[in-house]
Amino acid sequence: MEIKRIKTPLDDAVIKKLRAGEKVLLTGFIYTARDTAHKRFIDALGKGETLPFDVTNQIIYYCGPSPAPPGKVIGSAGPTTSSRMDLYTPQLLLLGLKGMIGKGKRSTEVKEALKRYRAVYFGATGGAGALISQSIVSSEIVAYEDLGPEAVVKLGVKDMPLFVINDMYGNDLYETGMEHYRK
Amino acid sequence: MRQIHVDTIISAVETLFIEANIYLSQNVLNAIQNAIEKEESPQGKEILRELIRNAEIAGKEQLPVCQDTGLAVTFIEIGQDVHITGGNLSDAVSEGVRRGYQKGYLRKSCCHPFTRKNTADNTPPIIHTKIIPGDVLRITAMPKGGGSENYGEVRMLIPAEGKEGVKSFVLDMVKKGGPNPCPPIIVGIGIGGNLETSAILAKEALIVPLGVRNDDPELAELELEILDEINRTGIGPQGYGGTVTALDVHIKMLPCHIASLPVAVNMQCHVHRIREIVL
């Protein structure tokens, strides 16, 4: 299959070209955050505080990696289920977040926000954490170290394999894919 | 009485969880390999090939196949002629889990339900015990991820709903989960008993090797019918659309109350990790 190579930070020109169902290889920096980190982001915003990193044109990866064995950048590092972050996502998109990487369906509110704020939702293969770890070249804790595997970590990635699930035009690979192969 | 010292149990449990998390069984690898042939969608085939590559890398790099190294589920069959010495069984299993998750660089995924504070050593494990005849101790380790576990449910059907009721409940659960439990999935179904035994039966059903059918011809047929219907949903590998949504379906059944028809569904992702030892 045809593969597109893209880089962070994501800008509108790149996002406009991405379509649901395409395979992409991502290079640049992404930030891990899952359940508790998202709750803290939104609590911080509620108190008028800033986020631990500027989300403008950035990508959040829903991932809690396994510990890095000695001599390795990271352990196994696949995606977790994205829907648990749905409640928090539109607010981050409003602030300029341009992409999320995870697995599984998003809410109608998130899909609407992707259209409104021109952003994209990528799927990484769930259960392929060892394979994905091979495309992670650096790892640096940014915030919430106390959360252990749920800390916010800045990851340097090279050719991270992803699929576009929801593009900015409202297309949804989960819906079209299932429709196509239903018997 | 045969004596088994807790130290033997501790080190067995430690090794089981490390190996289960790093090496996928040949049974599962074969099932994924066969699925590549059967899958009609190009994206689906690509995902399945990624899973094979992932397993190869995990073994070579000594990394867990999946970062969600799960809650530590154990099934322990204790021969009635076994005497455990030097401590107690639960503490020994916990200690084995603690050591395995530390030594194997496995993720600690166990936390307080409300505060979400991590217990930091992946304990307590989940221990199911059964007393069996003889003088052996069989330990089955099944690290179980959260993504698939979240799509399980127990439903108390009306007896009149029968087999069709079971089928439509399972199909509902598969469709509700869609891409979330990481398809291709394996579905464990527990029928009968009562509320809690149906759930345990569903989990025990996951231990049956892929491709092995129920001894009861009626249940064997039901397993294949449900598998076929799941694979017609179109969900496919990772939910990207395709013809392989499940690798297999297993049923375990027990008699139940004349007023009830309990059914439990336990989903398992393709990272189906099981290791067993007989001491």
Interface residues (C-beta under 8 A of the other chain):
Chain A: M1 G21 K23 D35 T36 C63 G64 P65 S66 P67 A68 P69 K72 G75 S76 A77 G78 T80 T81 S83 K103 G104 K105 G123 T125 G126 G127 A128 G129 A130 L131 S133 Q134 L147 G148 P149 P161 F163 L173 Y174 T176 G177 M178 E179 H180 Y181 R182 K183
Chain B: E40 S41 P42 Q43 E46 I47 E50 L51 R53 N54 A55 I57 A58 E61 Q62 L63 P64 V65 C66 Q67 D68 T69 Y105 L106 R107 K108 S109 R116 N118 A120 G145 G146 G147 N150 G178 P179 N180 C182 R232 T233 G234 I235 G236 Q238 G239 Y240 G241 G242 T243 C269 H270 V271
